[in-house]
Amino acid sequence: MRPPSPPATGPLNQTLSTRGKVYDYLKNAILSGQLHPGEKLTEEYLAKTIGVSRTPVREALHKLESEGLIKPRKKRGFFVSGDSREEVEELFEIRSILEGYALRVISERISDSILKKLNGFIKKAETALKNKKIDDVFKWNTRFHDTLHSMVEEKRQLYRLMVDIRKFVLRYRKDTLRYLDGGKRAVEGHKKIMMALQLKDPDLCERVMREHIREAKEDALQSLFGNP
């Protein structure tokens, strides 16, 4: 088993040694790709590596199991699960609905300075794409969506749901952007979003964002599962 890397300051200290903190720590390790599907997880090893007792690790593992992020092994411990095709489709469909609505809201309040900032991210992603620097394409595309998300932070339920589901989606999205075609489609999708925002058309904004997320879904499905 390859556990998540400990924090830069060392194992979690006593103030962080709670079920919630350990749960967040392990969940982020799974969603960020530090822990891959199929990797073995045991209470003893994780507790020793993270620097906490086995009790918060045990409770965190059971919570992760209830969310479907890990599954029990036949003998001892757990392993990181991988989502099925149907589960990936569901995640992206939910994201398309949430972010489509969010862009509708954003279209009514976006400023020229934010539009300029978003356009800058698109240009940087285009330059990275031309230079075949796919990690940079991912970085600037992520900054584009982060900026949009920050505009609806006060809508607490919407923002929480978007951030949570995006964590699940990004572990697939980064793989799809490693292909030049996937990166190109993402950049073109962002240009369409910019056009809709500049027109300040809420219906168009919602429709374009949904289409953008569905294109991302098709790229993810192709990358993960191949042709149906």
C-alpha positions in Angstrom: 0.0 0.0 0.0 1.2 3.5 -0.8 -0.4 5.9 1.7 -1.0 9.6 1.0 2.0 11.8 1.7 2.0 13.3 5.2 1.6 17.1 5.4 4.7 19.2 4.9 4.8 19.9 8.7 4.8 16.2 9.5 2.1 13.9 10.8 -1.2 15.4 11.9 -0.8 17.0 15.2 -3.1 16.5 18.2 -5.4 19.4 17.3 -6.1 17.8 13.9 -6.5 14.2 15.2 -10.2 14.0 14.8 -12.4 11.9 12.7 -13.4 14.8 10.5 -9.8 15.9 9.8 -8.6 12.4 9.1 -11.6 11.8 6.9 -10.9 15.0 4.9 -7.3 14.1 4.6 -8.0 10.6 3.2 -10.8 11.7 1.0 -8.6 14.4 -0.6 -5.9 11.8 -1.2 -8.3 9.6 -3.1 -9.9 12.4 -5.1 -6.6 14.0 -6.0 -5.2 10.7 -7.3 -2.6 10.2 -4.5 -4.4 6.9 -3.8 -5.4 5.1 -6.9 -8.3 2.6 -7.5 -7.4 -0.8 -6.2 -4.9 0.4 -3.6 -5.1 -1.3 -0.2 -5.9 0.7 2.9 -5.5 -0.7 6.5 -6.1 1.0 9.8 -2.8 0.1 11.3 -0.6 1.4 8.5 -2.6 4.6 7.9 -2.7 5.4 11.6 1.1 5.0 11.8 1.8 7.0 8.7 -0.6 9.9 9.4 0.4 10.0 13.1 -3.0 9.4 14.8 -4.6 6.6 16.8 -6.6 3.9 14.9 -10.0 5.1 16.1 -10.3 8.2 13.9 -8.9 6.3 11.0 -11.4 3.5 11.5 -14.3 5.9 11.6 -13.0 7.8 8.6 -12.7 4.6 6.6 -16.2 3.6 7.4 -17.5 7.0 6.3 -15.6 6.7 3.0 -17.0 3.3 2.5 -20.6 4.6 3.0 -19.8 7.2 0.2 -18.6 4.5 -2.1 -15.0 5.8 -2.3 -13.5 2.6 -0.8 -14.7 -1.0 -0.5 -13.9 -3.7 2.0 -11.4 -6.4 1.1 -12.4 -10.1 1.6 -9.8 -10.5 4.4 -8.8 -7.3 6.1 -8.9 -3.6 5.3 -10.3 -1.7 2.4 -9.3 -0.8 -1.2 -9.9 2.4 -3.2 -12.8 1.8 -5.5 -13.2 2.9 -9.1 -16.5 4.3 -10.4 -18.5 2.4 -13.0 -19.5 4.0 -16.3 -22.9 4.7 -15.0 -21.6 6.5 -11.9 -19.2 8.7 -14.0 -22.1 9.6 -16.2 -24.2 10.5 -13.2 -21.5 12.7 -11.7 -21.0 14.7 -14.9 -24.8 15.1 -15.4 -25.2 16.5 -11.9 -22.3 18.8 -12.5 -23.8 20.1 -15.7 -27.1 21.0 -13.9 -25.4 22.7 -11.0 -22.9 24.7 -13.1 -25.5 25.5 -15.7 -27.6 27.2 -13.1 -24.6 28.9 -11.6 -23.6 30.4 -14.9 -27.1 31.7 -15.3 -26.7 33.5 -11.9 -23.2 34.7 -12.8 -24.4 36.2 -16.2 -26.5 38.7 -14.3 -23.6 40.0 -12.1 -20.4 39.5 -14.0 -18.1 42.6 -14.4 -15.9 43.6 -17.2 -12.8 43.0 -15.0 -13.8 39.4 -14.4 -14.5 38.9 -18.1 -11.0 40.2 -18.8 -9.5 37.9 -16.2 -11.4 34.8 -17.7 -10.2 35.7 -21.2 -6.7 35.9 -19.9 -6.9 32.3 -18.6 -8.3 31.1 -22.0 -5.3 32.8 -23.9 -2.8 31.2 -21.5 -4.5 27.8 -22.0 -4.4 28.2 -25.8 -0.6 29.0 -25.6 0.0 26.0 -23.4 -2.0 23.9 -25.9 0.1 25.1 -28.8 3.2 24.2 -26.9 1.7 20.8 -26.0 2.0 21.6 -22.2 -1.1 19.7 -21.2 -0.5 20.1 -17.4 -0.6 23.9 -18.0 -3.8 23.6 -20.0 -5.3 21.8 -17.0 -4.0 24.5 -14.7 -5.5 27.4 -16.6 -8.8 25.6 -17.3 -9.1 24.9 -13.6 -8.4 28.6 -12.8 -11.2 29.5 -15.3 -13.7 27.4 -13.4 -12.4 28.4 -9.9 -13.0 32.1 -10.8 -16.6 31.3 -11.9 -17.2 29.4 -8.7 -16.0 32.2 -6.6 -18.8 34.4 -7.9 -21.5 32.3 -6.3 -19.8 31.6 -2.9 -22.5 33.5 -1.1 -25.0 30.9 -2.4 -23.8 28.5 0.2 -25.7 25.3 -0.8 -25.0 25.7 -4.5 -21.3 26.5 -3.9 -20.9 23.5 -1.5 -22.5 21.1 -3.9 -20.5 22.3 -6.8 -17.2 22.2 -5.0 -17.9 18.7 -3.6 -18.9 17.1 -6.9 -16.1 18.9 -8.8 -13.6 17.1 -6.5 -15.0 13.8 -7.7 -15.0 14.9 -11.4 -11.5 16.3 -11.5 -9.8 13.0 -10.8 -11.1 12.0 -14.3 -10.9 15.3 -15.9 -7.1 15.7 -15.5 -6.6 12.4 -17.4 -8.9 13.4 -20.3 -7.0 16.7 -20.7 -3.8 14.8 -21.1 -4.9 14.2 -24.7 -4.6 17.2 -27.0 -8.1 16.7 -28.5 -9.6 16.8 -25.0 -7.6 20.0 -24.1 -8.7 21.6 -27.4 -12.3 20.9 -26.8 -12.1 22.3 -23.2 -10.5 25.6 -24.5 -13.1 25.9 -27.2 -15.9 25.3 -24.7 -14.5 28.1 -22.5 -14.6 30.5 -25.5 -18.3 29.7 -26.0 -18.9 30.3 -22.3 -17.2 33.7 -22.7 -19.4 34.6 -25.6 -22.5 33.8 -23.7 -21.3 35.8 -20.7 -20.5 38.8 -22.9 -24.0 38.7 -24.3 -25.4 38.5 -20.7 -28.0 36.0 -21.9 -28.9 33.7 -18.9 -30.6 31.0 -21.1 -27.7 30.8 -23.4 -25.2 30.7 -20.5 -27.0 27.8 -18.9 -27.2 25.9 -22.2 -23.6 26.5 -23.2 -22.3 25.4 -19.8 -24.3 22.3 -19.8 -23.0 21.4 -23.3 -19.4 22.1 -22.1 -19.8 19.7 -19.1 -21.4 17.0 -21.3 -18.5 17.3 -23.7 -16.1 16.8 -20.8 -18.2 13.7 -19.8 -17.8 12.2 -23.2 -14.1 12.7 -23.1 -13.9 11.2 -19.6 -16.0 8.1 -20.6 -13.8 7.6 -23.7 -10.6 7.9 -21.7 -11.8 5.6 -18.9 -13.8 3.0 -20.7 -13.3 3.3 -24.4 -16.1 3.0 -26.9 -19.4 1.6 -25.4 
